[in-house]
Amino acid sequence: MEEIESGAERVKTNVFTIAEITHILITREGTRPQKARERIEALLDCQGLSLVNVDKDFCAEALNLMFKYAVDFVDAYHVLTMKAHGITDIYSLDPHYDRFTWIKRLEISAR
């Protein structure tokens, strides 16, 4: 994270990641909403992070991937975003990405 914060590491994501992190912080981790907001704002301020737009055309494709690979919609959408941007590495705790042989999942430790 420090490398992303400083801009030494460049990563891309979309709004679904922000929504998932917020949900996990509040519901699973029990983080107070205001504290979760502060953490998300800090994430959005990272110099190495860029957000890509959600693409309407990806939605139908994501549904197809969802059933083909038995992953959820958001994971399928992320896979399509990666493919569209030539990204092959993903930071994730989610083993569903291992179902896509061209993706290299880099595990991160949860804080």
MMTF fields as JSON, N, C-alpha, C and O atoms, coordinates in Angstrom:
{
  "mmtfVersion": "1.0.0",
  "mmtfProducer": "UNKNOWN",
  "numBonds": 443,
  "numAtoms": 444,
  "numGroups": 111,
  "numChains": 1,
  "numModels": 1,
  "chainsPerModel": [1],
  "groupsPerChain": [111],
  "chainIdList": ["A"],
  "bondAtomList": [4, 2, 8, 6, 12, 10, 16, 14, 20, 18, 24, 22, 28, 26, 32, 30, 36, 34, 40, 38, 44, 42, 48, 46, 52, 50, 56, 54, 60, 58, 64, 62, 68, 66, 72, 70, 76, 74, 80, 78, 84, 82, 88, 86, 92, 90, 96, 94, 100, 98, 104, 102, 108, 106, 112, 110, 116, 114, 120, 118, 124, 122, 128, 126, 132, 130, 136, 134, 140, 138, 144, 142, 148, 146, 152, 150, 156, 154, 160, 158, 164, 162, 168, 166, 172, 170, 176, 174, 180, 178, 184, 182, 188, 186, 192, 190, 196, 194, 200, 198, 204, 202, 208, 206, 212, 210, 216, 214, 220, 218, 224, 222, 228, 226, 232, 230, 236, 234, 240, 238, 244, 242, 248, 246, 252, 250, 256, 254, 260, 258, 264, 262, 268, 266, 272, 270, 276, 274, 280, 278, 284, 282, 288, 286, 292, 290, 296, 294, 300, 298, 304, 302, 308, 306, 312, 310, 316, 314, 320, 318, 324, 322, 328, 326, 332, 330, 336, 334, 340, 338, 344, 342, 348, 346, 352, 350, 356, 354, 360, 358, 364, 362, 368, 366, 372, 370, 376, 374, 380, 378, 384, 382, 388, 386, 392, 390, 396, 394, 400, 398, 404, 402, 408, 406, 412, 410, 416, 414, 420, 418, 424, 422, 428, 426, 432, 430, 436, 434, 440, 438],
  "bondOrderList": [1, 1, 1, 1, 1, 1, 1, 1, 1, 1, 1, 1, 1, 1, 1, 1, 1, 1, 1, 1, 1, 1, 1, 1, 1, 1, 1, 1, 1, 1, 1, 1, 1, 1, 1, 1, 1, 1, 1, 1, 1, 1, 1, 1, 1, 1, 1, 1, 1, 1, 1, 1, 1, 1, 1, 1, 1, 1, 1, 1, 1, 1, 1, 1, 1, 1, 1, 1, 1, 1, 1, 1, 1, 1, 1, 1, 1, 1, 1, 1, 1, 1, 1, 1, 1, 1, 1, 1, 1, 1, 1, 1, 1, 1, 1, 1, 1, 1, 1, 1, 1, 1, 1, 1, 1, 1, 1, 1, 1, 1],
  "groupList": [{"groupName": "MET", "atomNameList": ["N", "CA", "C", "O"], "elementList": ["N", "C", "C", "O"], "formalChargeList": [0, 0, 0, 0], "bondAtomList": [1, 0, 2, 1, 3, 2], "bondOrderList": [1, 1, 2], "singleLetterCode": "M", "chemCompType": "L-PEPTIDE LINKING"}, {"groupName": "GLU", "atomNameList": ["N", "CA", "C", "O"], "elementList": ["N", "C", "C", "O"], "formalChargeList": [0, 0, 0, 0], "bondAtomList": [1, 0, 2, 1, 3, 2], "bondOrderList": [1, 1, 2], "singleLetterCode": "E", "chemCompType": "L-PEPTIDE LINKING"}, {"groupName": "ILE", "atomNameList": ["N", "CA", "C", "O"], "elementList": ["N", "C", "C", "O"], "formalChargeList": [0, 0, 0, 0], "bondAtomList": [1, 0, 2, 1, 3, 2], "bondOrderList": [1, 1, 2], "singleLetterCode": "I", "chemCompType": "L-PEPTIDE LINKING"}, {"groupName": "SER", "atomNameList": ["N", "CA", "C", "O"], "elementList": ["N", "C", "C", "O"], "formalChargeList": [0, 0, 0, 0], "bondAtomList": [1, 0, 2, 1, 3, 2], "bondOrderList": [1, 1, 2], "singleLetterCode": "S", "chemCompType": "L-PEPTIDE LINKING"}, {"groupName": "GLY", "atomNameList": ["N", "CA", "C", "O"], "elementList": ["N", "C", "C", "O"], "formalChargeList": [0, 0, 0, 0], "bondAtomList": [1, 0, 2, 1, 3, 2], "bondOrderList": [1, 1, 2], "singleLetterCode": "G", "chemCompType": "PEPTIDE LINKING"}, {"groupName": "ALA", "atomNameList": ["N", "CA", "C", "O"], "elementList": ["N", "C", "C", "O"], "formalChargeList": [0, 0, 0, 0], "bondAtomList": [1, 0, 2, 1, 3, 2], "bondOrderList": [1, 1, 2], "singleLetterCode": "A", "chemCompType": "L-PEPTIDE LINKING"}, {"groupName": "ARG", "atomNameList": ["N", "CA", "C", "O"], "elementList": ["N", "C", "C", "O"], "formalChargeList": [0, 0, 0, 0], "bondAtomList": [1, 0, 2, 1, 3, 2], "bondOrderList": [1, 1, 2], "singleLetterCode": "R", "chemCompType": "L-PEPTIDE LINKING"}, {"groupName": "VAL", "atomNameList": ["N", "CA", "C", "O"], "elementList": ["N", "C", "C", "O"], "formalChargeList": [0, 0, 0, 0], "bondAtomList": [1, 0, 2, 1, 3, 2], "bondOrderList": [1, 1, 2], "singleLetterCode": "V", "chemCompType": "L-PEPTIDE LINKING"}, {"groupName": "LYS", "atomNameList": ["N", "CA", "C", "O"], "elementList": ["N", "C", "C", "O"], "formalChargeList": [0, 0, 0, 0], "bondAtomList": [1, 0, 2, 1, 3, 2], "bondOrderList": [1, 1, 2], "singleLetterCode": "K", "chemCompType": "L-PEPTIDE LINKING"}, {"groupName": "THR", "atomNameList": ["N", "CA", "C", "O"], "elementList": ["N", "C", "C", "O"], "formalChargeList": [0, 0, 0, 0], "bondAtomList": [1, 0, 2, 1, 3, 2], "bondOrderList": [1, 1, 2], "singleLetterCode": "T", "chemCompType": "L-PEPTIDE LINKING"}, {"groupName": "ASN", "atomNameList": ["N", "CA", "C", "O"], "elementList": ["N", "C", "C", "O"], "formalChargeList": [0, 0, 0, 0], "bondAtomList": [1, 0, 2, 1, 3, 2], "bondOrderList": [1, 1, 2], "singleLetterCode": "N", "chemCompType": "L-PEPTIDE LINKING"}, {"groupName": "PHE", "atomNameList": ["N", "CA", "C", "O"], "elementList": ["N", "C", "C", "O"], "formalChargeList": [0, 0, 0, 0], "bondAtomList": [1, 0, 2, 1, 3, 2], "bondOrderList": [1, 1, 2], "singleLetterCode": "F", "chemCompType": "L-PEPTIDE LINKING"}, {"groupName": "HIS", "atomNameList": ["N", "CA", "C", "O"], "elementList": ["N", "C", "C", "O"], "formalChargeList": [0, 0, 0, 0], "bondAtomList": [1, 0, 2, 1, 3, 2], "bondOrderList": [1, 1, 2], "singleLetterCode": "H", "chemCompType": "L-PEPTIDE LINKING"}, {"groupName": "LEU", "atomNameList": ["N", "CA", "C", "O"], "elementList": ["N", "C", "C", "O"], "formalChargeList": [0, 0, 0, 0], "bondAtomList": [1, 0, 2, 1, 3, 2], "bondOrderList": [1, 1, 2], "singleLetterCode": "L", "chemCompType": "L-PEPTIDE LINKING"}, {"groupName": "PRO", "atomNameList": ["N", "CA", "C", "O"], "elementList": ["N", "C", "C", "O"], "formalChargeList": [0, 0, 0, 0], "bondAtomList": [1, 0, 2, 1, 3, 2], "bondOrderList": [1, 1, 2], "singleLetterCode": "P", "chemCompType": "L-PEPTIDE LINKING"}, {"groupName": "GLN", "atomNameList": ["N", "CA", "C", "O"], "elementList": ["N", "C", "C", "O"], "formalChargeList": [0, 0, 0, 0], "bondAtomList": [1, 0, 2, 1, 3, 2], "bondOrderList": [1, 1, 2], "singleLetterCode": "Q", "chemCompType": "L-PEPTIDE LINKING"}, {"groupName": "ASP", "atomNameList": ["N", "CA", "C", "O"], "elementList": ["N", "C", "C", "O"], "formalChargeList": [0, 0, 0, 0], "bondAtomList": [1, 0, 2, 1, 3, 2], "bondOrderList": [1, 1, 2], "singleLetterCode": "D", "chemCompType": "L-PEPTIDE LINKING"}, {"groupName": "CYS", "atomNameList": ["N", "CA", "C", "O"], "elementList": ["N", "C", "C", "O"], "formalChargeList": [0, 0, 0, 0], "bondAtomList": [1, 0, 2, 1, 3, 2], "bondOrderList": [1, 1, 2], "singleLetterCode": "C", "chemCompType": "L-PEPTIDE LINKING"}, {"groupName": "TYR", "atomNameList": ["N", "CA", "C", "O"], "elementList": ["N", "C", "C", "O"], "formalChargeList": [0, 0, 0, 0], "bondAtomList": [1, 0, 2, 1, 3, 2], "bondOrderList": [1, 1, 2], "singleLetterCode": "Y", "chemCompType": "L-PEPTIDE LINKING"}, {"groupName": "TRP", "atomNameList": ["N", "CA", "C", "O"], "elementList": ["N", "C", "C", "O"], "formalChargeList": [0, 0, 0, 0], "bondAtomList": [1, 0, 2, 1, 3, 2], "bondOrderList": [1, 1, 2], "singleLetterCode": "W", "chemCompType": "L-PEPTIDE LINKING"}],
  "groupTypeList": [0, 1, 1, 2, 1, 3, 4, 5, 1, 6, 7, 8, 9, 10, 7, 11, 9, 2, 5, 1, 2, 9, 12, 2, 13, 2, 9, 6, 1, 4, 9, 6, 14, 15, 8, 5, 6, 1, 6, 2, 1, 5, 13, 13, 16, 17, 15, 4, 13, 3, 13, 7, 10, 7, 16, 8, 16, 11, 17, 5, 1, 5, 13, 10, 13, 0, 11, 8, 18, 5, 7, 16, 11, 7, 16, 5, 18, 12, 7, 13, 9, 0, 8, 5, 12, 4, 2, 9, 16, 2, 18, 3, 13, 16, 14, 12, 18, 16, 6, 11, 9, 19, 2, 8, 6, 13, 1, 2, 3, 5, 6],
  "groupIdList": [1, 2, 3, 4, 5, 6, 7, 8, 9, 10, 11, 12, 13, 14, 15, 16, 17, 18, 19, 20, 21, 22, 23, 24, 25, 26, 27, 28, 29, 30, 31, 32, 33, 34, 35, 36, 37, 38, 39, 40, 41, 42, 43, 44, 45, 46, 47, 48, 49, 50, 51, 52, 53, 54, 55, 56, 57, 58, 59, 60, 61, 62, 63, 64, 65, 66, 67, 68, 69, 70, 71, 72, 73, 74, 75, 76, 77, 78, 79, 80, 81, 82, 83, 84, 85, 86, 87, 88, 89, 90, 91, 92, 93, 94, 95, 96, 97, 98, 99, 100, 101, 102, 103, 104, 105, 106, 107, 108, 109, 110, 111],
  "secStructList": [7, 2, 2, 2, 2, 2, 6, 1, 1, 7, 3, 3, 3, 7, 2, 2, 2, 2, 2, 2, 2, 2, 2, 0, 0, 0, 0, 0, 1, 7, 7, 7, 2, 2, 2, 2, 2, 2, 2, 2, 2, 2, 2, 2, 6, 7, 6, 6, 3, 3, 3, 7, 7, 7, 7, 2, 2, 2, 2, 2, 2, 2, 2, 2, 2, 2, 2, 2, 2, 6, 7, 7, 2, 2, 2, 2, 2, 2, 2, 2, 2, 2, 2, 2, 6, 6, 7, 7, 3, 3, 3, 7, 1, 7, 4, 4, 4, 4, 4, 1, 6, 6, 7, 3, 3, 3, 7, 7, 7, 7, 7],
  "xCoordList": [0.819, 0.0, 0.862, 0.524, 1.969, 2.834, 3.326, 3.432, 3.628, 4.101, 2.996, 3.264, 1.762, 0.626, 0.364, 0.103, 0.434, 0.224, 1.213, 0.846, 2.468, 3.511, 3.527, 4.128, 2.872, 2.876, 3.956, 4.057, 4.776, 5.815, 5.198, 5.753, 4.077, 3.315, 2.048, 1.339, 1.76, 0.571, -0.463, -0.156, -1.682, -2.755, -4.025, -4.214, -4.895, -6.186, -7.271, -7.073, -8.419, -9.59, -10.819, -10.719, -11.986, -13.221, -14.053, -13.647, -15.174, -16.011, -16.49, -16.785, -16.567, -17.018, -16.057, -16.49, -14.768, -13.787, -14.022, -13.969, -14.279, -14.533, -15.776, -15.788, -16.815, -18.051, -17.809, -18.316, -17.042, -16.769, -15.946, -16.24, -14.928, -14.1, -14.93, -14.81, -15.764, -16.626, -17.545, -17.69, -18.159, -19.07, -18.341, -18.848, -17.163, -16.39, -15.996, -16.12, -15.522, -15.119, -16.273, -16.096, -17.446, -18.578, -19.254, -19.513, -19.544, -20.322, -19.481, -19.859, -18.364, -17.56, -16.572, -16.382, -15.946, -14.928, -15.504, -14.822, -16.755, -17.393, -16.843, -16.947, -16.263, -15.709, -16.856, -17.833, -16.719, -17.738, -17.793, -16.757, -18.998, -19.117, -18.181, -17.61, -18.016, -17.139, -15.685, -14.968, -15.249, -13.882, -13.704, -12.663, -14.74, -14.685, -14.561, -13.8, -15.32, -15.254, -13.84, -13.32, -13.218, -11.856, -10.881, -9.997, -11.041, -10.15, -10.333, -9.361, -11.58, -11.849, -11.329, -10.769, -11.509, -10.982, -9.466, -8.892, -8.81, -7.351, -6.943, -5.952, -7.707, -7.432, -7.564, -6.707, -8.629, -8.856, -7.786, -7.57, -7.115, -6.053, -4.699, -3.748, -4.595, -3.312, -2.859, -3.623, -1.618, -1.073, -1.013, -1.144, -0.819, -0.67, -1.971, -1.954, -3.102, -4.401, -5.146, -5.268, -5.638, -6.537, -7.809, -7.769, -8.924, -10.215, -10.591, -10.461, -11.058, -11.534, -13.061, -13.678, -13.639, -15.092, -15.724, -15.126, -16.942, -17.736, -18.262, -18.74, -18.174, -18.562, -19.844, -19.874, -20.881, -22.186, -22.087, -22.739, -21.285, -21.16, -20.536, -20.776, -19.741, -19.126, -20.162, -19.929, -21.293, -22.275, -22.772, -22.804, -23.159, -23.621, -22.48, -22.688, -21.288, -20.132, -19.827, -19.475, -19.967, -19.716, -20.703, -20.33, -21.937, -22.926, -22.503, -22.636, -21.998, -21.529, -20.363, -20.357, -19.379, -18.231, -18.651, -18.108, -19.612, -20.106, -20.54, -20.186, -21.303, -21.806, -20.767, -20.708, -19.964, -18.94, -17.894, -17.47, -17.471, -16.396, -16.869, -16.048, -18.165, -18.74, -18.101, -17.62, -18.114, -17.635, -18.778, -19.773, -18.643, -19.712, -19.554, -18.53, -20.59, -20.631, -19.452, -18.829, -19.151, -18.072, -16.733, -15.943, -16.466, -15.211, -15.142, -14.103, -16.239, -16.276, -16.037, -15.322, -16.625, -16.443, -14.984, -14.424, -14.383, -12.968, -12.092, -11.151, -12.402, -11.639, -11.723, -10.716, -12.917, -13.077, -12.328, -11.743, -12.349, -11.602, -10.115, -9.424, -9.623, -8.211, -7.845, -6.849, -8.668, -8.386, -8.371, -7.505, -9.325, -9.421, -8.22, -7.88, -7.571, -6.442, -5.095, -4.068, -5.105, -3.852, -3.219, -1.996, -4.035, -3.541, -3.619, -4.649, -2.539, -2.529, -2.336, -2.551, -1.939, -1.74, -2.859, -3.292, -3.325, -4.363, -3.989, -3.58, -4.133, -3.979, -5.335, -6.295, -5.424, -6.711, -6.538, -5.617, -7.439, -7.517, -8.466, -8.557, -9.163, -10.215, -9.631, -9.067, -9.759, -9.206, -9.966, -9.5, -11.129, -11.872, -11.05, -11.225, -10.161, -9.347, -8.389, -7.893, -8.125, -7.24, -7.874, -7.179, -9.167, -9.863, -9.52, -9.793, -8.937, -8.543, -7.035, -6.258, -6.626, -5.218, -4.272, -3.085, -4.751, -3.895, -3.717, -2.948, -4.431, -4.327, -3.387, -3.472, -2.5, -1.618, -2.146, -2.141, -2.6, -3.147, -2.027, -1.323, -1.877, -0.879, -1.619, -2.432, -1.351, -2.064, -1.513, -0.313, -2.417, -2.069, -2.575, -3.563, -1.914, -2.382, -3.441, -3.303, -4.498, -5.564, -5.094, -4.526, -5.34, -4.929, -6.08, -5.939],
  "yCoordList": [-1.195, 0.0, 1.257, 2.249, 1.209, 2.391, 2.779, 3.963, 1.766, 2.052, 2.67, 3.528, 2.238, 2.815, 4.227, 5.135, 4.407, 5.738, 6.745, 7.881, 6.333, 7.257, 7.418, 8.358, 6.512, 6.552, 5.683, 5.617, 5.005, 4.12, 2.917, 2.427, 2.449, 1.36, 1.963, 2.706, 1.646, 2.17, 1.059, -0.011, 1.293, 0.314, 0.972, 2.183, 0.135, 0.605, -0.243, -1.425, 0.376, -0.346, 0.408, 1.412, -0.096, 0.601, 0.793, 0.384, 1.394, 1.763, 0.54, 0.651, -0.62, -1.813, -2.173, -2.648, -1.952, -2.228, -1.316, -1.757, -0.058, 0.895, 0.478, 0.524, 0.074, -0.382, -1.627, -1.725, -2.574, -3.8, -3.529, -4.07, -2.701, -2.388, -1.688, -2.002, -0.751, -0.045, -1.028, -0.982, -1.909, -2.912, -3.813, -4.07, -4.283, -5.163, -4.434, -4.983, -3.204, -2.439, -2.291, -2.484, -1.951, -1.664, -2.94, -3.066, -3.886, -5.057, -6.168, -6.727, -6.497, -7.615, -7.182, -7.881, -6.024, -5.57, -4.725, -4.467, -4.293, -3.5, -2.088, -1.474, -1.574, -0.221, 0.79, 0.659, 1.79, 2.853, 3.528, 3.711, 3.901, 4.505, 5.692, 5.811, 6.566, 7.727, 7.292, 7.856, 6.288, 5.775, 5.09, 5.233, 4.338, 3.699, 4.761, 4.6, 5.847, 6.94, 7.51, 7.756, 7.719, 8.254, 7.317, 7.771, 6.015, 5.049, 5.035, 4.973, 5.093, 5.102, 6.392, 6.363, 7.516, 8.779, 8.728, 9.241, 8.108, 7.966, 7.083, 7.359, 6.029, 5.156, 5.932, 5.832, 6.696, 7.465, 8.533, 8.964, 8.962, 9.967, 9.379, 10.128, 8.051, 7.421, 7.887, 7.845, 8.327, 8.831, 7.764, 8.073, 6.523, 5.446, 4.787, 3.846, 5.261, 4.655, 5.464, 6.684, 4.77, 5.432, 4.598, 3.368, 5.283, 4.63, 4.676, 5.71, 3.549, 3.497, 3.474, 3.001, 3.989, 4.065, 2.69, 1.745, 2.601, 1.395, 1.416, 2.445, 0.29, 0.183, -0.639, -1.813, -0.026, -0.678, -1.976, -2.963, -1.986, -3.178, -4.354, -5.507, -4.072, -5.152, -5.934, -7.094, -5.325, -5.972, -7.298, -8.293, -7.337, -8.592, -9.608, -10.794, -9.145, -10.041, -10.581, -11.749, -9.709, -10.141, -11.23, -12.168, -11.111, -12.153, -13.489, -14.536, -13.451, -14.688, -15.302, -16.502, -14.478, -14.981, -15.503, -16.491, -14.84, -15.21, -16.682, -17.438, -17.066, -18.438, -19.415, -20.563, -18.974, -19.857, -20.259, -21.414, -19.292, -19.549, -19.65, -19.809, -19.559, -19.636, -18.601, -18.93, -17.354, -16.235, -15.237, -15.332, -14.288, -13.302, -12.219, -12.134, -11.404, -10.385, -9.419, -9.089, -8.973, -8.001, -8.598, -7.933, -9.847, -10.485, -10.578, -10.291, -10.977, -11.084, -9.717, -9.613, -8.691, -7.342, -6.906, -6.297, -7.22, -6.88, -7.593, -7.002, -8.85, -9.596, -8.894, -8.757, -8.456, -7.746, -6.412, -6.025, -5.724, -4.461, -4.725, -3.991, -5.771, -6.121, -6.4, -5.891, -7.215, -7.581, -6.344, -6.21, -5.45, -4.235, -3.318, -2.561, -3.377, -2.491, -3.218, -2.655, -4.465, -5.218, -5.544, -5.646, -5.708, -5.995, -7.495, -8.116, -8.08, -9.514, -9.836, -10.976, -8.86, -9.06, -8.381, -7.281, -9.061, -8.474, -8.687, -9.779, -7.631, -7.742, -8.147, -7.383, -9.336, -9.809, -10.962, -11.769, -11.022, -12.164, -13.221, -14.325, -12.898, -13.729, -14.796, -14.461, -16.089, -17.162, -17.392, -18.154, -16.753, -16.921, -16.491, -17.025, -15.534, -15.065, -16.14, -16.05, -17.153, -18.237, -19.09, -19.871, -18.95, -19.703, -19.182, -19.847, -18.021, -17.422, -17.604, -16.927, -18.512, -18.922, -17.795, -17.862, -16.787, -15.683, -14.608, -13.665, -14.754, -13.772, -14.298, -15.457, -13.438, -13.771, -13.006, -11.775, -13.765, -13.137, -12.932, -13.872, -11.701, -11.331, -11.143, -10.227, -11.987, -11.865, -10.711, -10.437, -10.056, -8.982, -9.384, -10.108, -8.926, -9.236, -8.22, -7.02, -8.731, -7.845, -7.191, -7.84, -5.882, -5.165, -5.072, -4.506],
  "zCoordList": [0.0, 0.0, 0.0, -0.645, 0.722, 0.775, -0.612, -0.932, -1.441, -2.794, -3.649, -4.49, -3.434, -4.16, -3.663, -4.452, -2.351, -1.772, -2.328, -2.63, -2.463, -2.924, -4.438, -4.958, -5.143, -6.6, -7.22, -8.445, -6.396, -6.916, -7.628, -8.611, -7.147, -7.771, -8.357, -7.678, -9.617, -10.301, -10.418, -10.943, -9.939, -10.023, -10.553, -10.44, -11.139, -11.631, -11.0, -10.717, -10.785, -10.309, -10.78, -11.485, -10.376, -10.71, -9.443, -8.355, -9.591, -8.451, -7.659, -6.469, -8.311, -7.591, -6.457, -5.407, -6.661, -5.612, -4.41, -3.262, -4.686, -3.603, -2.828, -1.598, -3.54, -2.892, -2.046, -0.928, -2.567, -1.81, -0.555, 0.511, -0.678, 0.49, 1.556, 2.74, 1.151, 2.1, 2.808, 4.03, 2.049, 2.621, 3.624, 4.716, 3.252, 4.14, 5.418, 6.513, 5.281, 6.469, 7.462, 8.665, 6.948, 7.834, 8.335, 9.532, 7.443, 7.86, 8.468, 9.498, 7.866, 8.379, 9.458, 10.454, 9.252, 10.198, 11.328, 12.321, 11.183, 12.24, 12.369, 13.431, 11.301, 11.321, 11.344, 10.607, 12.199, 12.226, 10.859, 10.219, 10.404, 9.077, 8.838, 7.755, 9.826, 9.639, 9.452, 8.626, 10.22, 10.084, 8.724, 8.082, 8.285, 6.972, 5.881, 4.926, 6.035, 5.068, 4.992, 3.904, 6.163, 6.199, 5.492, 4.766, 5.702, 5.065, 3.547, 2.794, 3.114, 1.677, 1.045, -0.051, 1.725, 1.199, 1.094, 0.133, 2.081, 2.039, 0.858, 0.183, 0.617, -0.525, -1.834, -2.712, -1.956, -3.177, -3.405, -4.537, -2.33, -2.438, -2.821, -3.047, -2.899, -3.244, -4.629, -5.593, -4.708, -5.967, -7.052, -8.236, -6.659, -7.636, -8.054, -8.847, -7.537, -7.839, -8.886, -8.781, -9.889, -10.83, -10.953, -10.913, -11.101, -11.273, -12.738, -13.393, -13.247, -14.625, -14.598, -13.644, -15.651, -15.724, -15.825, -16.339, -15.326, -15.503, -16.932, -17.41, -17.602, -19.0, -19.114, -18.743, -19.62, -19.748, -20.551, -20.209, -21.603, -22.445, -21.711, -22.068, -20.69, -19.916, -19.118, -18.782, -18.813, -17.931, -18.494, -17.77, -19.764, -20.371, -20.425, -20.167, -20.756, -20.788, -19.388, -19.223, -18.384, -17.007, -16.59, -15.886, -17.013, -16.71, -17.32, -16.685, -18.543, -19.175, -18.403, -18.128, -18.056, -17.285, -15.923, -15.43, -15.327, -14.007, -13.991, -13.086, -14.998, -15.051, -15.584, -15.144, -16.512, -17.078, -16.047, -16.006, -15.201, -14.241, -12.792, -11.888, -12.561, -11.212, -10.273, -9.188, -10.724, -9.917, -9.781, -10.5, -8.87, -8.752, -9.825, -10.503, -9.955, -11.002, -10.903, -11.912, -9.7, -9.525, -9.938, -10.607, -9.549, -9.968, -11.491, -12.086, -12.115, -13.574, -14.216, -15.212, -13.652, -14.186, -14.055, -14.967, -12.921, -12.73, -13.772, -14.301, -14.062, -15.061, -16.421, -17.115, -16.796, -18.064, -18.068, -19.079, -16.943, -16.83, -16.997, -17.704, -16.35, -16.471, -17.927, -18.442, -18.571, -19.963, -20.865, -21.729, -20.66, -21.48, -21.302, -22.211, -20.137, -19.847, -19.893, -19.514, -20.357, -20.467, -19.131, -19.03, -18.112, -16.758, -16.51, -16.773, -16.005, -15.718, -14.239, -13.826, -13.442, -12.006, -11.233, -11.577, -10.168, -9.323, -7.861, -7.466, -7.064, -5.616, -5.069, -5.163, -4.501, -4.012, -3.036, -3.157, -2.071, -1.17, -1.745, -1.206, -2.819, -3.394, -4.322, -5.364, -3.957, -4.791, -6.093, -6.94, -6.278, -7.534, -8.745, -9.841, -8.547, -9.676, -10.178, -11.301, -9.358, -9.766, -10.869, -11.519, -11.084, -12.132, -13.528, -14.528, -13.589, -14.862, -15.004, -14.33, -15.875, -15.949, -16.341, -16.023, -17.006, -17.456, -16.379, -16.563, -15.252, -14.159, -13.085, -12.678, -12.638, -11.513, -10.292, -10.261, -9.293, -8.087, -7.079, -6.711, -6.645, -5.645, -4.335, -4.207, -3.377, -2.099, -1.289, -1.278, -0.624, 0.291, 1.659, 1.778, 2.664, 4.012, 4.417, 4.182, 5.029, 5.512, 6.787, 7.666, 6.878, 8.099, 9.051, 10.135]
}
